[in-house]
Each structure stands twice: as C-alpha cells, then as structure tokens.
Amino acid sequence: MFFLKKCHSKKLLCFFGSLVLLCSACEYNKSRIATQWVDYGGGGDQSKYVEVNDITKANVHQLKIAWQYDTGDENPYQFNPIIVDTFMYVFAKDNSLIALNAITGKEIWIHTNLSGLARRGVNYWESKDRKDRRLLFQMNDYLQAIDAITGKSILDFGKNGLVDLKEGLDRDPESIARIQSGSPGAVFENLLLLGSSTGEDYFSVPGFLRAYDVISGKLVWTFHTIPRPGEFGYDTWPKDAYKYVGGVNTWGEISVDTDRGIAYFPLGSPTYDYYGGDRIGSNLFGNCLLALDARTGKRLWHYQLVHHDLWDYDLSAAPQLVTVNHGGKKIDAVAIATKHGFLFAFNRVTGEPLWPIEERSVPLSEIPGEQAWPTQPFPTVLPPFARQGMTSADLTPFFLKPSERESWKKKIDSMQTGLFTPLSEKKATIALPGAVGGANWGATASNPKEGIVYVRSIDWPSFYGKMIRREMPKDTEQTATVQIADGQSLFLQNCMACHGTDRKGAVGPPLLNLGSRFEFSAFRQIVTGGKGEMPSFHQMDENALKKLYQYLAEGTEDRERQSPKAPEGPVVASGGAPGGQESRKATGVTRIQNFGVPYPETADAPTVRYFVPPGYGLDYPYLISPPWSSIVAYDLNTGTIKWKVPIGEDLMAKQEGGENTGVPRAQRNGMIVTSSGIVFCTSKDAKIYAFDADNGKVLWIGHLPTGTEGLPSIYEVNGHHYLVVCAAVPVKWSVNKHAAGEQENVNPQGQYVVFSLPNM
C-alpha cells in the first residue's frame, strides 16, 4: 500500500558492541548522559526521561527556587537550556548565547548579537576525548558552530564558519524566503540531523531532511520528502509536483534510536495546507512517521497518518521510543501523537502497527478541482486523547453574554464540522482539533522502560471562513504592479486578527512601540520567516514591509530605535561567524497579481487557487467548553489510557467559578518524566506542576515570574538534581484581561528559574 512500506534493515548491533561504544563515550563520567540535559529535549530519544533518586513523590513539595537569572530584556524566549557538567547554556540579553555556572547562575561567557538564532534551542556535541565541544545552531538560514568552552565561533566549520541552508533544495537559493527550523536538530555520532521550516504558502520550498558533519559542516546526506522521478513515492503526486510543491518538512522534534542508528522524523503537510488541487494524490511523504538510517539517510519504513492533508495536521511532536509487553513478547516500539488527536504505535524496527489501523471513509471535498482522499487511518485500540468535533452544544459556559451566546450558537449551527471535513467555499468550517490543537512540538514524553507515554493535549478549534477563490490572470507574464496598500491597510488585512485592532494583542502579542524594540532588519526577519505561533508572510515584498513597519513604529522617536548596547558581563564575541548577520531577503520571485508565481509550463495544474481567510481561524480558543489543555497518560502495554488530568488554571474562568479548566493557547509547553515517578509539566498560567506519574495527582506547584513556553530541563550536579524553566513570555488568559478591568501582562522581563530541594 502507499501508506506503508517495509524495507530490510541492517542487522542490529550486538549488545556487547553497543555496550563498548556506550562506555567509551561516557568514560569521563558514566552517569552524565543519564542525569544531565546534554542536548535539546534531554538526549537523542526525546523521551525527556531522567534517572532521579533524590527528588521523590514524598519530598517534591519541598522544591524551592535555588537561583534565578534575568534574561535582561523583554524579548519572549522558548529556549530549552542545555546543561553539560557545570555549564548551562541559555539564550538571553537581547539575542545572546550565554554560558552560566549551573550551580550558581554566574555568567561564564556571553556571545552577543545572535539575532535570528532558532528560538527553541541549540544542539551540543563533543568528541570522545572531550577536547572538542561544540554548540551547533541555525541562524538566519545558516548553520553555525560555537566552541562550548570559549563561546567563540568555529571558523573552520563550513565556509568561514557558515553553512548555507538555502543551498541544495531544488530551488534558486535567492528565491527562498526561509528554511531554518525553529527547533534544533538531533545529534547522532558525528552527524547533525536537521529538519526545516519552509513556510506554508503556494510555492514554499520543499522540506528535505539533511545530515551535516558536525566538524566540517559538510552535507553528508539528503532525503527528498517530495520524491523526484524514479524515487519511491513519486507516483503519489502529479508528475511535475516536485518542481513547485513545498513543505513536507520536519519542523518539530527528531528522535533517534542510538543503539540501532535509526532516526524517526515526524513530517508535516504539503503546501498549500488547505487546498490540494495542484497536488492530487496521497502525497508521500507528507504527514508520515518516517524511519531513516541515521548514517546514510536511507528509508527503512514509513507510515502515512494523514493522506492528502487539507487541515494543516503536521506531525511535530517527538516520536517516543518505548519498550512494551505486547502479545507476550518484549517489543521495542515507537509512538507518535498527532495534531488531530490520535496516538499511533508501531514496531520500532519493522514499522508494523502494534494494533490494527483501519482506513475509514471520510467526507469528500466540494471545491472544484480538489480530490480529497476518500479514506484516512484510524487506530482501532488506542483511544483518541483530544476531542474531535465541536457543535453549539460544546460552547463554553463562561465569558459570553446571553446575546453573544445566542449569536455564536447560530454561527456554529450554520458551520460544517467533523474530523477530516474539507474546507468549503460555500460554508464556514469548524475544525477540532484545529491547526494548532492536539499534540504539538514538545507535547510528548515517556517512561521508556515501562512503556508509558505522556501526551500534553489542547482542545483549540479553528474557525475557518469560506475558502477564497482567486483566478489566474490571463497574462501570466504580468507582474505585480498593483498599488501597494498603506501600512494601516496592510496591518488590518494581515495582522489584526492576531494582534487586535488597537495593536494591544489578542491571540498574538502586542505591537505597541514596536519601533523601539525592533530595527527594520529584525522586523523583516520575523515577518518573512515567522516566529513562534506566527506564520510567515514571505509573500510581502520590500516596499510593503517598509510601509507596515513605518505604521507599527509610528510615534517611536528615532533615538529609541538605535541598536541596543552590548550587554554587561563577560562578552567574548559578537554576531556569530562573519556574514551570518547580513540581511538576506528573497529576490527573483515573480509574482502574479494577488495570486502567486505561475506553475511550470509542463505542469498539469489548475487555473485557480483557493486560500483560507487570514488568521488560521485561531481567534477564539476559549469558545469550546473546558478543559482546554490536559495531560494524558497511555499504557502501551495494554493500549489504554491510565489517566487524564487538566493542566493549569485559567484566571478568567476561575473568576466565574470554573475549576480544573486547563489553560487555552497551551500548545507550547513541555514535560519531564523522572524514574522516581514524577511528571513535571510547564503551563501558560506562570506555573510548573509536578504530577504523580501513576495517577495524575498534583504533588507540587512551582510559581514563575511570568508565563513559559518551550521545554524545561533537569540536571544533576554532585548527586543533587536541579529543575530549570525558561519563564519569558507574557501570561495569556482565555479572554483579554482589559475586558475584566485588569492590567494586562505585557512582555515582562523574563527569567531562567532553577528549583532544587533545600540545603543543596
């Protein structure tokens, strides 16, 4: 079948050989790998599981703040701290990479002016003799390396310290608006495995998977996620689709079975996300869990979990590598949680599902030229972890006045809904889970030994308007000569839905005094490349960007827009490798009035395109009844849910009597699982929670100075464990706090907060 292909894999390494390699790599400190946070997500398997003896269910309530480190500015950070020995690496102080003493928080070195660095984290690698230790990171679509001890750029990496990520993607590099992922890659042996963030529009760049040598920066292998002629999966697309379709990228977490040398990539949707009339077919390897030989990039097996995606149901959460008792045997498995609320589990080596997966009929599309796939995969044993549909009966009991409730009831009753219901040009659509619902990046963790997988889920519907139809101009050589709208019109058309008519923030952050916080070059990078929850708008040309910036910077004095001064402290370098900070705007892309670039002449493509109205329908996360976010514990030995509990409390709902509501907009938080039976999880309500891993009971709540996004870390020094959280984003409640007459929490200065037991 098109959705499953098994290949013969190499014989597994013998246990003795693996043990020798493991011991030689850890000779200097046998417990370091097991107890410290040596790479993004803790390590290659992305389990976020740590051996912990000192922090137990009985004493976790005694955790106190050991030390705090101010980020030094109001920039929001999602950074996952890396801890190796007594070095902690963080991102702070106006885009600086900083090494701290992990026991005291004292600064060791600062590499400043790294604007454009991937916000979720960096990768760490070291040689077996530990003489070469590196931090590898993506910045402004380059790959760079910094010496982890000195903080200085390594200039013999790539070309004078830079590896251009825009090269080798079957597109003119000058036409690529962005490619780097917001997430770090995965380190395996001397390789850095990388995904990408391609944008989500027509003619986005393809999301090839790549591996680079960590010492030289040389490209070692590439896997074409949109197959070329002659490659497996090519026949699941139109014949020329590889020339113009983009996406099918890994922008979330990559997991690696280091013993077997198998890398597991969760892949996203083809572009355009919501219309596939130009990509008829099942579209391999879109929305697949893909297992590759980590050393060569050879495909071992894959399973497609959404065929011909029309809902932006990217796979982004880390595949979890666990060992389970199944059919009377011990089986090494991999489990993947999806945006649309399912957990799927497979034999890690063969790709065989642990339990049957059925292809069930789903609604067809009514849009001319679209051919929605007639069936989709449904697990038969593992129950869904999220709600998968919304009607007016599911309206929230909070916030709405009687007239508003009646209005919303009529609106919802008039909309189409249901899992895998394609969007329509005749009716508005409710998708639940929506584009950012279910399980997103950072949303999974596990106890690998016990076969327990934890999923952090959110119920966030997308309210999509009717699809917009645009005709191809008759003169395909006509370029975009229409008058560019003024800055205010551009804001109202592209930004208002998320940032509010008054620019004080709605779904997105406030944009007041923007000119004092961002120079134009930084503003361009964010708008064209996207950031956090914000999609990219790389279709905006330079003139439009300038007009929009001038409007948003209005009222900011020139003196306030000066470049920030270098931070105080042990600054050892600035700007990364030479040339890595130079602005690289995409050029050479011919646009056809309000439509986009033309298809290749040989392509059998439609003469119209369809677009979803701006905003991704994310304006009303609180309209569905709570709980809005939950942790779900699966026992994969039995295929059942052990427990499910809300995560966090919403202040506005609590004021109306709500309890155990969870927090809306909570798709960017993370968990840690300990061997002592604790699940730590951050929450958007400026707290971190400790749950009993066996039953979900809350054991402890740690208070943070402000909201948090991204993954927490845990590490051990001298037998004592420390828990660190990056708290550096505004708190966002279900509804705007101004509506309740309260002061809004606008971009407070963030902190890295470190907890430990007393007397450590």
NORCORUR-V573738 format. One record per residue. N is the residue number from 1. RES is the residue in one letter. OMEGA is omega as a letter, one per 20 degrees, with the letter a starting at -180 (NA if undefined). Layout:
n->N res->RES omega->OMEGA
n->N res->RES omega->OMEGA
This chain:
n->1 res->M omega->a
n->2 res->F omega->a
n->3 res->F omega->r
n->4 res->L omega->r
n->5 res->K omega->r
n->6 res->K omega->r
n->7 res->C omega->r
n->8 res->H omega->r
n->9 res->S omega->r
n->10 res->K omega->r
n->11 res->K omega->a
n->12 res->L omega->r
n->13 res->L omega->r
n->14 res->C omega->a
n->15 res->F omega->a
n->16 res->F omega->r
n->17 res->G omega->r
n->18 res->S omega->a
n->19 res->L omega->r
n->20 res->V omega->r
n->21 res->L omega->a
n->22 res->L omega->a
n->23 res->C omega->a
n->24 res->S omega->a
n->25 res->A omega->a
n->26 res->C omega->a
n->27 res->E omega->a
n->28 res->Y omega->a
n->29 res->N omega->a
n->30 res->K omega->a
n->31 res->S omega->a
n->32 res->R omega->a
n->33 res->I omega->a
n->34 res->A omega->a
n->35 res->T omega->r
n->36 res->Q omega->a
n->37 res->W omega->a
n->38 res->V omega->r
n->39 res->D omega->r
n->40 res->Y omega->a
n->41 res->G omega->r
n->42 res->G omega->a
n->43 res->G omega->a
n->44 res->G omega->a
n->45 res->D omega->r
n->46 res->Q omega->a
n->47 res->S omega->a
n->48 res->K omega->a
n->49 res->Y omega->a
n->50 res->V omega->r
n->51 res->E omega->a
n->52 res->V omega->r
n->53 res->N omega->a
n->54 res->D omega->r
n->55 res->I omega->a
n->56 res->T omega->r
n->57 res->K omega->a
n->58 res->A omega->a
n->59 res->N omega->a
n->60 res->V omega->r
n->61 res->H omega->r
n->62 res->Q omega->a
n->63 res->L omega->r
n->64 res->K omega->r
n->65 res->I omega->r
n->66 res->A omega->r
n->67 res->W omega->r
n->68 res->Q omega->r
n->69 res->Y omega->a
n->70 res->D omega->r
n->71 res->T omega->r
n->72 res->G omega->r
n->73 res->D omega->a
n->74 res->E omega->r
n->75 res->N omega->r
n->76 res->P omega->r
n->77 res->Y omega->r
n->78 res->Q omega->a
n->79 res->F omega->r
n->80 res->N omega->a
n->81 res->P omega->r
n->82 res->I omega->a
n->83 res->I omega->r
n->84 res->V omega->a
n->85 res->D omega->r
n->86 res->T omega->r
n->87 res->F omega->r
n->88 res->M omega->a
n->89 res->Y omega->a
n->90 res->V omega->r
n->91 res->F omega->a
n->92 res->A omega->r
n->93 res->K omega->r
n->94 res->D omega->r
n->95 res->N omega->r
n->96 res->S omega->r
n->97 res->L omega->a
n->98 res->I omega->r
n->99 res->A omega->r
n->100 res->L omega->r
n->101 res->N omega->a
n->102 res->A omega->r
n->103 res->I omega->a
n->104 res->T omega->a
n->105 res->G omega->a
n->106 res->K omega->r
n->107 res->E omega->r
n->108 res->I omega->r
n->109 res->W omega->r
n->110 res->I omega->r
n->111 res->H omega->a
n->112 res->T omega->r
n->113 res->N omega->r
n->114 res->L omega->r
n->115 res->S omega->a
n->116 res->G omega->r
n->117 res->L omega->r
n->118 res->A omega->a
n->119 res->R omega->a
n->120 res->R omega->r
n->121 res->G omega->r
n->122 res->V omega->r
n->123 res->N omega->r
n->124 res->Y omega->r
n->125 res->W omega->r
n->126 res->E omega->r
n->127 res->S omega->a
n->128 res->K omega->r
n->129 res->D omega->r
n->130 res->R omega->r
n->131 res->K omega->r
n->132 res->D omega->a
n->133 res->R omega->a
n->134 res->R omega->r
n->135 res->L omega->a
n->136 res->L omega->a
n->137 res->F omega->r
n->138 res->Q omega->r
n->139 res->M omega->r
n->140 res->N omega->r
n->141 res->D omega->r
n->142 res->Y omega->r
n->143 res->L omega->a
n->144 res->Q omega->r
n->145 res->A omega->r
n->146 res->I omega->r
n->147 res->D omega->a
n->148 res->A omega->r
n->149 res->I omega->a
n->150 res->T omega->a
n->151 res->G omega->a
n->152 res->K omega->a
n->153 res->S omega->r
n->154 res->I omega->a
n->155 res->L omega->r
n->156 res->D omega->r
n->157 res->F omega->a
n->158 res->G omega->r
n->159 res->K omega->a
n->160 res->N omega->r
n->161 res->G omega->a
n->162 res->L omega->r
n->163 res->V omega->a
n->164 res->D omega->a
n->165 res->L omega->r
n->166 res->K omega->a
n->167 res->E omega->r
n->168 res->G omega->a
n->169 res->L omega->r
n->170 res->D omega->r
n->171 res->R omega->r
n->172 res->D omega->a
n->173 res->P omega->a
n->174 res->E omega->a
n->175 res->S omega->a
n->176 res->I omega->a
n->177 res->A omega->r
n->178 res->R omega->r
n->179 res->I omega->a
n->180 res->Q omega->r
n->181 res->S omega->r
n->182 res->G omega->a
n->183 res->S omega->r
n->184 res->P omega->r
n->185 res->G omega->r
n->186 res->A omega->r
n->187 res->V omega->r
n->188 res->F omega->a
n->189 res->E omega->r
n->190 res->N omega->a
n->191 res->L omega->r
n->192 res->L omega->r
n->193 res->L omega->a
n->194 res->L omega->r
n->195 res->G omega->a
n->196 res->S omega->r
n->197 res->S omega->a
n->198 res->T omega->a
n->199 res->G omega->a
n->200 res->E omega->a
n->201 res->D omega->r
n->202 res->Y omega->r
n->203 res->F omega->r
n->204 res->S omega->a
n->205 res->V omega->r
n->206 res->P omega->a
n->207 res->G omega->r
n->208 res->F omega->r
n->209 res->L omega->a
n->210 res->R omega->r
n->211 res->A omega->a
n->212 res->Y omega->r
n->213 res->D omega->a
n->214 res->V omega->a
n->215 res->I omega->a
n->216 res->S omega->a
n->217 res->G omega->a
n->218 res->K omega->r
n->219 res->L omega->a
n->220 res->V omega->r
n->221 res->W omega->r
n->222 res->T omega->r
n->223 res->F omega->a
n->224 res->H omega->a
n->225 res->T omega->r
n->226 res->I omega->a
n->227 res->P omega->r
n->228 res->R omega->r
n->229 res->P omega->r
n->230 res->G omega->a
n->231 res->E omega->r
n->232 res->F omega->r
n->233 res->G omega->a
n->234 res->Y omega->a
n->235 res->D omega->r
n->236 res->T omega->r
n->237 res->W omega->r
n->238 res->P omega->a
n->239 res->K omega->a
n->240 res->D omega->a
n->241 res->A omega->a
n->242 res->Y omega->a
n->243 res->K omega->a
n->244 res->Y omega->r
n->245 res->V omega->r
n->246 res->G omega->a
n->247 res->G omega->a
n->248 res->V omega->a
n->249 res->N omega->r
n->250 res->T omega->r
n->251 res->W omega->r
n->252 res->G omega->a
n->253 res->E omega->r
n->254 res->I omega->r
n->255 res->S omega->a
n->256 res->V omega->r
n->257 res->D omega->a
n->258 res->T omega->r
n->259 res->D omega->a
n->260 res->R omega->a
n->261 res->G omega->r
n->262 res->I omega->r
n->263 res->A omega->a
n->264 res->Y omega->a
n->265 res->F omega->r
n->266 res->P omega->a
n->267 res->L omega->a
n->268 res->G omega->a
n->269 res->S omega->r
n->270 res->P omega->r
n->271 res->T omega->j
n->272 res->Y omega->a
n->273 res->D omega->a
n->274 res->Y omega->r
n->275 res->Y omega->a
n->276 res->G omega->r
n->277 res->G omega->r
n->278 res->D omega->r
n->279 res->R omega->a
n->280 res->I omega->a
n->281 res->G omega->r
n->282 res->S omega->r
n->283 res->N omega->r
n->284 res->L omega->j
n->285 res->F omega->r
n->286 res->G omega->r
n->287 res->N omega->r
n->288 res->C omega->q
n->289 res->L omega->a
n->290 res->L omega->r
n->291 res->A omega->r
n->292 res->L omega->r
n->293 res->D omega->a
n->294 res->A omega->a
n->295 res->R omega->a
n->296 res->T omega->a
n->297 res->G omega->r
n->298 res->K omega->r
n->299 res->R omega->r
n->300 res->L omega->r
n->301 res->W omega->r
n->302 res->H omega->r
n->303 res->Y omega->r
n->304 res->Q omega->a
n->305 res->L omega->r
n->306 res->V omega->r
n->307 res->H omega->r
n->308 res->H omega->a
n->309 res->D omega->r
n->310 res->L omega->a
n->311 res->W omega->a
n->312 res->D omega->a
n->313 res->Y omega->r
n->314 res->D omega->r
n->315 res->L omega->a
n->316 res->S omega->r
n->317 res->A omega->a
n->318 res->A omega->r
n->319 res->P omega->a
n->320 res->Q omega->a
n->321 res->L omega->a
n->322 res->V omega->r
n->323 res->T omega->a
n->324 res->V omega->r
n->325 res->N omega->a
n->326 res->H omega->a
n->327 res->G omega->r
n->328 res->G omega->a
n->329 res->K omega->r
n->330 res->K omega->a
n->331 res->I omega->r
n->332 res->D omega->a
n->333 res->A omega->r
n->334 res->V omega->a
n->335 res->A omega->a
n->336 res->I omega->r
n->337 res->A omega->a
n->338 res->T omega->r
n->339 res->K omega->a
n->340 res->H omega->r
n->341 res->G omega->r
n->342 res->F omega->r
n->343 res->L omega->r
n->344 res->F omega->a
n->345 res->A omega->a
n->346 res->F omega->r
n->347 res->N omega->a
n->348 res->R omega->a
n->349 res->V omega->a
n->350 res->T omega->a
n->351 res->G omega->r
n->352 res->E omega->r
n->353 res->P omega->r
n->354 res->L omega->r
n->355 res->W omega->a
n->356 res->P omega->r
n->357 res->I omega->a
n->358 res->E omega->r
n->359 res->E omega->a
n->360 res->R omega->r
n->361 res->S omega->r
n->362 res->V omega->a
n->363 res->P omega->r
n->364 res->L omega->a
n->365 res->S omega->r
n->366 res->E omega->a
n->367 res->I omega->a
n->368 res->P omega->r
n->369 res->G omega->r
n->370 res->E omega->r
n->371 res->Q omega->r
n->372 res->A omega->a
n->373 res->W omega->a
n->374 res->P omega->r
n->375 res->T omega->r
n->376 res->Q omega->a
n->377 res->P omega->r
n->378 res->F omega->r
n->379 res->P omega->a
n->380 res->T omega->a
n->381 res->V omega->a
n->382 res->L omega->a
n->383 res->P omega->r
n->384 res->P omega->r
n->385 res->F omega->a
n->386 res->A omega->r
n->387 res->R omega->a
n->388 res->Q omega->r
n->389 res->G omega->a
n->390 res->M omega->r
n->391 res->T omega->r
n->392 res->S omega->r
n->393 res->A omega->a
n->394 res->D omega->a
n->395 res->L omega->r
n->396 res->T omega->r
n->397 res->P omega->a
n->398 res->F omega->r
n->399 res->F omega->a
n->400 res->L omega->r
n->401 res->K omega->a
n->402 res->P omega->a
n->403 res->S omega->r
n->404 res->E omega->a
n->405 res->R omega->a
n->406 res->E omega->r
n->407 res->S omega->r
n->408 res->W omega->r
n->409 res->K omega->r
n->410 res->K omega->r
n->411 res->K omega->a
n->412 res->I omega->r
n->413 res->D omega->a
n->414 res->S omega->a
n->415 res->M omega->r
n->416 res->Q omega->a
n->417 res->T omega->a
n->418 res->G omega->a
n->419 res->L omega->r
n->420 res->F omega->r
n->421 res->T omega->a
n->422 res->P omega->r
n->423 res->L omega->a
n->424 res->S omega->r
n->425 res->E omega->a
n->426 res->K omega->a
n->427 res->K omega->r
n->428 res->A omega->a
n->429 res->T omega->r
n->430 res->I omega->r
n->431 res->A omega->r
n->432 res->L omega->i
n->433 res->P omega->r
n->434 res->G omega->a
n->435 res->A omega->r
n->436 res->V omega->a
n->437 res->G omega->r
n->438 res->G omega->a
n->439 res->A omega->r
n->440 res->N omega->a
n->441 res->W omega->a
n->442 res->G omega->a
n->443 res->A omega->a
n->444 res->T omega->r
n->445 res->A omega->a
n->446 res->S omega->r
n->447 res->N omega->a
n->448 res->P omega->a
n->449 res->K omega->a
n->450 res->E omega->r
n->451 res->G omega->a
n->452 res->I omega->r
n->453 res->V omega->r
n->454 res->Y omega->a
n->455 res->V omega->r
n->456 res->R omega->a
n->457 res->S omega->r
n->458 res->I omega->r
n->459 res->D omega->a
n->460 res->W omega->a
n->461 res->P omega->r
n->462 res->S omega->r
n->463 res->F omega->a
n->464 res->Y omega->r
n->465 res->G omega->r
n->466 res->K omega->r
n->467 res->M omega->a
n->468 res->I omega->a
n->469 res->R omega->r
n->470 res->R omega->a
n->471 res->E omega->r
n->472 res->M omega->r
n->473 res->P omega->a
n->474 res->K omega->r
n->475 res->D omega->a
n->476 res->T omega->r
n->477 res->E omega->a
n->478 res->Q omega->r
n->479 res->T omega->a
n->480 res->A omega->a
n->481 res->T omega->a
n->482 res->V omega->a
n->483 res->Q omega->r
n->484 res->I omega->a
n->485 res->A omega->r
n->486 res->D omega->a
n->487 res->G omega->a
n->488 res->Q omega->r
n->489 res->S omega->r
n->490 res->L omega->r
n->491 res->F omega->a
n->492 res->L omega->a
n->493 res->Q omega->a
n->494 res->N omega->a
n->495 res->C omega->a
n->496 res->M omega->a
n->497 res->A omega->a
n->498 res->C omega->a
n->499 res->H omega->r
n->500 res->G omega->a
n->501 res->T omega->a
n->502 res->D omega->r
n->503 res->R omega->a
n->504 res->K omega->r
n->505 res->G omega->r
n->506 res->A omega->r
n->507 res->V omega->r
n->508 res->G omega->a
n->509 res->P omega->r
n->510 res->P omega->r
n->511 res->L omega->r
n->512 res->L omega->r
n->513 res->N omega->a
n->514 res->L omega->a
n->515 res->G omega->r
n->516 res->S omega->a
n->517 res->R omega->a
n->518 res->F omega->r
n->519 res->E omega->a
n->520 res->F omega->a
n->521 res->S omega->r
n->522 res->A omega->r
n->523 res->F omega->r
n->524 res->R omega->a
n->525 res->Q omega->a
n->526 res->I omega->a
n->527 res->V omega->a
n->528 res->T omega->a
n->529 res->G omega->a
n->530 res->G omega->r
n->531 res->K omega->r
n->532 res->G omega->a
n->533 res->E omega->a
n->534 res->M omega->r
n->535 res->P omega->r
n->536 res->S omega->r
n->537 res->F omega->a
n->538 res->H omega->r
n->539 res->Q omega->r
n->540 res->M omega->r
n->541 res->D omega->a
n->542 res->E omega->a
n->543 res->N omega->r
n->544 res->A omega->r
n->545 res->L omega->a
n->546 res->K omega->r
n->547 res->K omega->r
n->548 res->L omega->r
n->549 res->Y omega->a
n->550 res->Q omega->r
n->551 res->Y omega->a
n->552 res->L omega->r
n->553 res->A omega->a
n->554 res->E omega->r
n->555 res->G omega->r
n->556 res->T omega->a
n->557 res->E omega->a
n->558 res->D omega->a
n->559 res->R omega->r
n->560 res->E omega->a
n->561 res->R omega->r
n->562 res->Q omega->r
n->563 res->S omega->a
n->564 res->P omega->r
n->565 res->K omega->r
n->566 res->A omega->a
n->567 res->P omega->r
n->568 res->E omega->r
n->569 res->G omega->a
n->570 res->P omega->r
n->571 res->V omega->a
n->572 res->V omega->a
n->573 res->A omega->a
n->574 res->S omega->r
n->575 res->G omega->a
n->576 res->G omega->a
n->577 res->A omega->a
n->578 res->P omega->r
n->579 res->G omega->a
n->580 res->G omega->r
n->581 res->Q omega->a
n->582 res->E omega->a
n->583 res->S omega->r
n->584 res->R omega->r
n->585 res->K omega->a
n->586 res->A omega->r
n->587 res->T omega->r
n->588 res->G omega->r
n->589 res->V omega->r
n->590 res->T omega->a
n->591 res->R omega->a
n->592 res->I omega->a
n->593 res->Q omega->r
n->594 res->N omega->a
n->595 res->F omega->a
n->596 res->G omega->a
n->597 res->V omega->a
n->598 res->P omega->r
n->599 res->Y omega->r
n->600 res->P omega->a
n->601 res->E omega->a
n->602 res->T omega->a
n->603 res->A omega->r
n->604 res->D omega->a
n->605 res->A omega->a
n->606 res->P omega->r
n->607 res->T omega->r
n->608 res->V omega->r
n->609 res->R omega->r
n->610 res->Y omega->a
n->611 res->F omega->r
n->612 res->V omega->r
n->613 res->P omega->a
n->614 res->P omega->r
n->615 res->G omega->r
n->616 res->Y omega->r
n->617 res->G omega->a
n->618 res->L omega->a
n->619 res->D omega->a
n->620 res->Y omega->a
n->621 res->P omega->a
n->622 res->Y omega->a
n->623 res->L omega->r
n->624 res->I omega->a
n->625 res->S omega->r
n->626 res->P omega->j
n->627 res->P omega->a
n->628 res->W omega->r
n->629 res->S omega->a
n->630 res->S omega->r
n->631 res->I omega->a
n->632 res->V omega->r
n->633 res->A omega->r
n->634 res->Y omega->r
n->635 res->D omega->a
n->636 res->L omega->r
n->637 res->N omega->a
n->638 res->T omega->a
n->639 res->G omega->a
n->640 res->T omega->r
n->641 res->I omega->r
n->642 res->K omega->r
n->643 res->W omega->r
n->644 res->K omega->a
n->645 res->V omega->r
n->646 res->P omega->r
n->647 res->I omega->r
n->648 res->G omega->r
n->649 res->E omega->r
n->650 res->D omega->a
n->651 res->L omega->a
n->652 res->M omega->r
n->653 res->A omega->a
n->654 res->K omega->r
n->655 res->Q omega->r
n->656 res->E omega->r
n->657 res->G omega->a
n->658 res->G omega->r
n->659 res->E omega->r
n->660 res->N omega->a
n->661 res->T omega->a
n->662 res->G omega->a
n->663 res->V omega->r
n->664 res->P omega->a
n->665 res->R omega->a
n->666 res->A omega->a
n->667 res->Q omega->a
n->668 res->R omega->r
n->669 res->N omega->a
n->670 res->G omega->a
n->671 res->M omega->r
n->672 res->I omega->r
n->673 res->V omega->a
n->674 res->T omega->r
n->675 res->S omega->r
n->676 res->S omega->r
n->677 res->G omega->a
n->678 res->I omega->r
n->679 res->V omega->r
n->680 res->F omega->r
n->681 res->C omega->r
n->682 res->T omega->a
n->683 res->S omega->a
n->684 res->K omega->a
n->685 res->D omega->r
n->686 res->A omega->r
n->687 res->K omega->r
n->688 res->I omega->a
n->689 res->Y omega->r
n->690 res->A omega->r
n->691 res->F omega->r
n->692 res->D omega->a
n->693 res->A omega->a
n->694 res->D omega->a
n->695 res->N omega->r
n->696 res->G omega->r
n->697 res->K omega->r
n->698 res->V omega->a
n->699 res->L omega->a
n->700 res->W omega->r
n->701 res->I omega->r
n->702 res->G omega->a
n->703 res->H omega->a
n->704 res->L omega->a
n->705 res->P omega->r
n->706 res->T omega->a
n->707 res->G omega->a
n->708 res->T omega->r
n->709 res->E omega->r
n->710 res->G omega->a
n->711 res->L omega->r
n->712 res->P omega->r
n->713 res->S omega->r
n->714 res->I omega->a
n->715 res->Y omega->a
n->716 res->E omega->r
n->717 res->V omega->r
n->718 res->N omega->r
n->719 res->G omega->a
n->720 res->H omega->a
n->721 res->H omega->r
n->722 res->Y omega->r
n->723 res->L omega->a
n->724 res->V omega->a
n->725 res->V omega->r
n->726 res->C omega->r
n->727 res->A omega->a
n->728 res->A omega->r
n->729 res->V omega->r
n->730 res->P omega->r
n->731 res->V omega->r
n->732 res->K omega->r
n->733 res->W omega->a
n->734 res->S omega->r
n->735 res->V omega->a
n->736 res->N omega->a
n->737 res->K omega->r
n->738 res->H omega->a
n->739 res->A omega->r
n->740 res->A omega->r
n->741 res->G omega->a
n->742 res->E omega->r
n->743 res->Q omega->a
n->744 res->E omega->r
n->745 res->N omega->a
n->746 res->V omega->r
n->747 res->N omega->r
n->748 res->P omega->r
n->749 res->Q omega->a
n->750 res->G omega->r
n->751 res->Q omega->r
n->752 res->Y omega->a
n->753 res->V omega->a
n->754 res->V omega->r
n->755 res->F omega->r
n->756 res->S omega->r
n->757 res->L omega->a
n->758 res->P omega->r
n->759 res->N omega->r
n->760 res->M omega->NA
